[in-house]
Amino acid sequence: MREEEKNKLNVDIYGQQYRMVGKASTAHLRAVANYVDEKMRQIAGGNTRLDTAKLAVLSAINIADEYFRLREEYDELLRILEEEEKKME
């Protein structure tokens, strides 16, 4: 990937500055950073004694759980669509 194909963006996640670099649009990069920041703040609100590292890991676990659940739902929808297509043949 050439350097000019990448978007770069400085973001704030839980009070820390990060430089994000990726092929996605800056709007997408900002949305991802905001989601992580919101998730960390949500978890911190209920667990005021967590240090930042533990908070980051718990946030990652929660986000991974959301991803896996959505992936399962997506796979199930694909399976249903395939069954419906077979019925129509």
Secondary structure, DSSP 8 states (H G I E B T S, - for coil): --GGG-EEEEEEETTEEEEEEESS-HHHHHHHHHHHHHHHHHHHHH-TT--HHHHHHHHHHHHHHHHHHHHHHHHHHHHHHHHHHHHH-
